[in-house]
């Protein structure tokens, strides 16, 4: 999963946060709903782990935390990175209880700092899978082989479709980009996983490489309203990739925030 945006006031937040000055911050009603769905997701993951006996590798596919450089609004903590890192680590405690290993992908620098320093520092704190090639604790691009399944994970897919009637085109384009990118390589992925755009998209079996965009754990921000997407439903969630004997089966979990009741004239 990705785009947790911990520290955003409209994203995943633990039951309470204690700031550096001793102030306790409690989650909003929406954040309480997000946290309950987050717990449900990891409870279901624990069930699959127990049922299959499989090893669980959790992938945080970018924007684990958020110190938005564009605006200090809609942030729980605007300046202190120590508080934000503590918050990030606390938020993934349910994940750490289930996962055998955690891989951290670097997200957007506007949210997680230059060279993804915020995520890299938090990844080091939790002992995430080390990027031995670079000597870092996080990755721009994770290329892996798990039980015969070759896959990649990176945050920015570089192509999007912003209208309902064009849905799916972005994943198809991304899949073909990687078909060409790996054309001359001996090692070729079967699956590529992406984030950043906060919505689900899937190329399925239309191309030799399957591209999947994952949902976020953040609901609409003020920016989303500004770009004309006020009526878009708030949907969050993650996915599971079951790898066995060179084949990958994907199962997605989506949670939809109930719409508020419409105003009625008295």
C-alpha positions in Angstrom: 0.0 0.0 0.0 1.1 3.6 -0.3 0.2 7.2 0.1 -0.4 7.0 3.8 0.3 10.8 4.2 0.7 10.5 7.9 0.7 14.0 9.4 -2.1 15.2 7.1 -5.3 16.1 8.9 -7.3 14.1 6.3 -5.1 11.0 6.3 -4.2 8.1 8.4 -3.5 9.0 12.0 -3.0 6.9 15.2 -5.5 7.1 18.0 -3.6 10.0 19.6 -0.5 12.1 19.0 1.7 13.7 21.7 3.6 16.7 20.3 6.9 18.0 21.5 5.3 20.6 23.9 3.2 17.9 25.5 0.0 18.8 23.6 -2.2 15.7 22.8 -3.9 15.7 19.4 -6.8 13.5 18.7 -8.0 12.3 15.3 -11.0 13.7 13.6 -14.2 11.6 12.9 -12.9 10.9 9.4 -9.5 9.9 10.7 -11.1 7.5 13.2 -12.9 5.9 10.3 -9.6 5.6 8.4 -7.9 4.0 11.4 -10.7 1.5 11.8 -10.4 0.5 8.1 -6.6 0.3 8.5 -6.9 -2.1 11.4 -9.4 -4.1 9.4 -7.0 -4.4 6.5 -4.2 -5.7 8.7 -6.5 -8.1 10.5 -7.4 -9.5 7.1 -3.7 -9.7 6.2 -3.0 -11.6 9.4 -5.8 -14.0 8.5 -4.3 -14.7 5.1 -0.9 -15.2 6.7 -2.2 -17.7 9.2 -4.2 -19.5 6.5 -1.4 -19.9 4.0 1.7 -19.9 6.2 3.2 -17.4 3.8 5.9 -14.8 4.6 4.4 -11.3 4.4 6.5 -8.5 2.8 4.8 -5.1 3.3 5.5 -2.4 0.8 4.9 1.2 1.6 4.8 2.6 -1.9 5.7 6.3 -1.2 4.4 9.2 0.7 4.4 7.4 4.0 4.6 10.8 5.8 3.7 14.3 4.8 5.4 17.6 5.5 3.8 19.5 2.6 6.2 22.2 1.5 3.4 23.9 -0.5 1.2 24.7 2.5 1.3 24.5 6.3 -2.4 24.0 6.3 -4.0 20.6 6.8 -1.0 19.3 8.7 -1.0 18.0 12.3 2.6 19.2 12.8 4.0 21.8 10.5 7.7 22.0 11.4 9.0 19.4 13.8 10.2 16.3 11.8 10.8 14.3 15.0 7.1 14.5 15.8 6.2 13.5 12.3 8.6 10.5 12.3 7.2 9.3 15.6 3.7 9.6 14.1 4.7 7.7 11.0 6.2 4.8 13.0 3.2 4.7 15.4 0.8 4.6 12.4 2.3 1.5 10.9 2.4 -0.5 14.2 -0.5 -2.7 13.1 1.5 -3.4 9.9 4.7 -4.2 11.7 2.9 -6.8 13.8 1.9 -8.8 10.7 4.8 -8.2 8.3 8.0 -10.2 8.3 9.8 -7.5 6.3 8.9 -4.0 5.2 10.1 -2.2 2.1 9.9 1.6 1.9 9.6 3.3 -1.5 10.4 7.0 -1.7 7.5 9.3 -2.6 7.1 12.9 -3.7 9.7 15.3 -2.5 7.1 18.0 -1.8 5.7 15.7 0.9 8.7 13.8 2.2 11.6 16.1 1.5 14.6 16.2 -0.8 15.8 12.7 -1.7 12.9 11.3 0.4 14.9 12.0 3.6 11.8 11.8 5.8 10.9 8.3 4.6 14.5 7.1 4.6 15.0 8.2 8.2 11.8 6.5 9.3 12.7 3.4 7.3 16.0 3.3 9.2 14.2 3.6 12.5 12.1 0.5 11.8 14.8 -1.5 10.2 13.2 -1.7 6.8 14.8 -3.8 4.0 18.1 -2.2 3.1 18.9 -1.0 -0.4 22.4 -2.4 -0.5 23.1 -1.0 -4.0 22.7 2.6 -2.7 23.4 2.1 1.0 20.0 3.6 1.9 17.0 2.3 3.8 14.5 3.2 1.1 14.2 2.9 -2.6 13.2 4.9 -5.7 12.7 1.7 -7.6 12.4 -1.7 -6.0 13.0 -4.6 -8.4 12.4 -8.0 -6.7 11.8 -11.6 -7.3 9.5 -13.4 -4.8 8.7 -17.1 -5.2 9.4 -16.8 -8.9 7.4 -13.6 -9.5 9.4 -10.7 -10.8 7.9 -7.4 -9.8 8.8 -3.7 -9.4 7.5 -1.0 -7.1 7.9 2.7 -7.5 5.9 5.8 -6.6 5.5 8.0 -9.7 4.0 6.2 -12.7 4.4 9.3 -14.9 1.0 8.9 -16.6 -2.6 9.4 -15.4 -6.2 9.5 -16.6 -8.3 12.0 -14.7 -11.8 11.4 -16.1 -14.1 8.4 -15.4 -14.5 7.6 -19.1 -10.7 7.3 -19.6 -10.2 5.1 -16.5 -7.7 2.3 -17.2 -5.8 4.1 -20.0 -3.2 5.2 -17.6 -2.4 1.7 -16.4 -2.3 0.5 -20.0 0.2 3.2 -21.0 2.3 2.5 -17.9 2.4 -1.2 -18.8 3.6 -0.5 -22.3 6.2 2.0 -21.0 7.7 -0.8 -19.0 7.5 -3.3 -21.9 9.7 -0.9 -23.8 12.0 0.0 -20.8 12.8 -3.7 -20.2 12.9 -4.7 -23.8 16.7 -5.2 -23.9 17.0 -6.5 -20.3 17.5 -10.1 -19.4 15.5 -9.4 -16.2 11.9 -8.4 -17.0 9.1 -7.9 -14.4 5.7 -9.5 -14.7 4.1 -6.9 -12.5 4.7 -3.2 -11.7 3.1 -1.5 -8.7 2.5 2.3 -8.6 1.0 5.0 -6.3 0.9 8.8 -6.3 -2.5 9.3 -8.0 -4.6 7.9 -5.1 -6.9 5.8 -7.3 -7.1 2.2 -8.6 -6.1 1.4 -12.1 -5.1 -1.9 -13.6 -3.9 -3.0 -17.1 -4.8 -6.7 -16.3 -3.5 -9.0 -19.0 -3.6 -6.6 -21.9 0.2 -6.4 -22.1 3.1 -8.7 -21.2 3.7 -6.6 -18.1 0.8 -5.8 -15.7 0.7 -2.3 -14.2 -1.4 -1.7 -11.1 -2.0 1.7 -9.4 -2.9 1.5 -5.7 -5.3 3.6 -3.7 -4.2 5.9 -0.9 -5.0 6.2 2.8 -5.9 9.9 2.5 -9.3 11.4 1.6 -9.8 14.6 -0.4 -7.5 17.5 0.5 -8.2 21.2 -0.2 -6.1 20.8 -3.4 -8.4 18.1 -4.7 -11.4 20.4 -4.2 -9.5 23.2 -6.0 -8.9 21.1 -9.2 -12.6 20.4 -9.6 -12.9 16.9 -8.0 -15.3 17.8 -5.2 -17.8 15.2 -6.1 -15.3 12.4 -6.5 -16.1 9.7 -3.8 -13.5 9.1 -1.1 -12.1 5.6 -1.5 -9.1 4.2 0.3 -7.5 0.8 0.5 -4.7 -1.5 -0.4 -4.0 -4.8 -2.2 -2.4 -8.1 -1.6 -0.1 -9.9 -4.2 0.0 -13.6 -3.6 3.2 -15.0 -5.2 3.6 -18.7 -5.8 5.5 -20.8 -8.3 6.1 -17.8 -10.6 2.5 -16.7 -10.7 1.0 -13.6 -9.0 -2.6 -13.3 -7.9 -3.8 -9.9 -6.9 -6.6 -9.2 -4.4 -7.7 -5.7 -3.7 -9.5 -4.2 -0.7 -11.4 -0.9 -1.0 -13.2 1.1 1.6 -15.6 3.9 0.7 -16.2 6.8 3.1 -19.9 7.3 3.5 -21.1 10.6 2.0 -22.5 13.2 4.4 -26.2 13.8 4.4 -27.3 16.5 1.9 -28.4 19.8 3.5 -32.2 20.4 3.5 -33.9 23.7 3.9 -35.7 24.1 7.2 
